Amino acid sequence: MRKHAEELADRVARGMPVTEATDVARLLEAMSHAGMTEQASVLAERAAAYAPARDAGDVAVVLNALKGIAAHEEAERYAGRVIAEVSGSGPATVAPFWYVMRSAGMPTRALELAQRSDEAERADGH
């Protein structure tokens, strides 16, 4: 029975769309709690590369899930992708992401986001 569950989890980890942050977070947590670390690792890598990065709420859910299963490298990669995608936006857009990164225990990434956002603002002549 366990083998079948692991095979199913493997298929899910490798093939499910990672477009819904809440679904990704729930599956990461469930796989981790069930001891399916390999499958959780695969899903964490995919989440870092493809999970939504333009909504602060989604980012918070994914970052917290990654950190919750000790997928720190994947959380760092995901945060880097978020920074790359939102740092060119204005301060009102960047502020919630800054808060999310601080709340997720990533003050260095929050600082990087603020600095890159400031640089983008200056480059735009503001």
N, C-alpha and C positions, 0 to 999 in steps of 0.2 A: 504494500500500500504506500509506504514512504517513497519508494522508487517512482511510482506513478505521480505522486504529488510533486516530487522534485522535477520530473520531466515536464509536467504541466507548468510549473513555476519557471522553468528554463525557457519554455516557449513564450510565456508571457513576458519575461524579462527581456528577451531578444526581439520580440515582435510587436508588443503593444505600442500604440502611439503615446508619446509623452507630452501631449498637448494640454492635458488637464492636470494642473498642479496638484490638486487634492487627490486625484486617483494615483498619481505617481507617489505622493507622500504615504498614502495608506498602504500601497503595495510594498514600498521600501520597508516600512515599519513591520508589516506582516511577515515578509520574507526574513527579515532580521530576527524577529521574535521566534520564528519557526526554525531557526538554525540554518536557513538556506542562504548562507553567506555568499556563496559563489553567484547565485542568482541575484541577490541584492546588489552585489558589486557590479554586475553587468548592467542592471537597471540604473544604478547610480551613475555609471559612466555615460549612459545614454541621456540621463536627465541633465547632467552637466553640459552636454553638448547640444541638446535640443529642447529642453523644457522652456516654457514661456519666460521671456526676460524683459518684457515691456510693461508689466503690471506689478507694482510694488507688493500687492497682496499675494500674487502668485510666487513672486521671488521669495517672500518671507516663508511661505509654505514649503517650497522646495529646499531652501537653505536650511531651515530648521529640521526637515526630514533627513537631509544629508548629514548634518552634524549630529542628529539624534542616533544615527546608526554608525557613527564614527567614520564617515566617508569624508574625511577632512580634505584630502587632495581634490576630490570631486567638487566639494563645496568651494574650494579656492578657484578651480577652473570655472565653475559656474559664475562665481562673483566676478571674475575677470571678464567673462562674456557679457554679463550685465553692465559692467562699467563701460565696456566698449560700445554697447548699444545705446546707453542713455546719457553718457557724459557730454555729448554735444547738445543736449537739450537745455532749456533754461532752468534757473534755480528752482522754480516752483515744481518742475517735473522731477528734478534730481533729488530734492529734499526728502521725499518719502523713501527713496532707495538708500540714501545716506542713513536714515533712521533704521531701516531694516538691517543694514549691514552692522551698524553699531549694536543693535538689539541681538543679532545673531552671534555676537562675540567676535566680530571682525573689524576692529577699529582701524587697522592698517588699510584695509580695503575701503572703508568709509572715507578715510583721509585721501586715498588715491582718487576716489570718485570726486571728492570736492575739488581737489587740485586740477584734475583733468577737466572738470566742468568750468572751473575758473579760467583755465587756459583757453578753452573753446570760446568762452564769453569774450575774452580779450582779443582773440583772433577775429571775432566778428565785429570788433570795434565798439563794444559796450563798455 
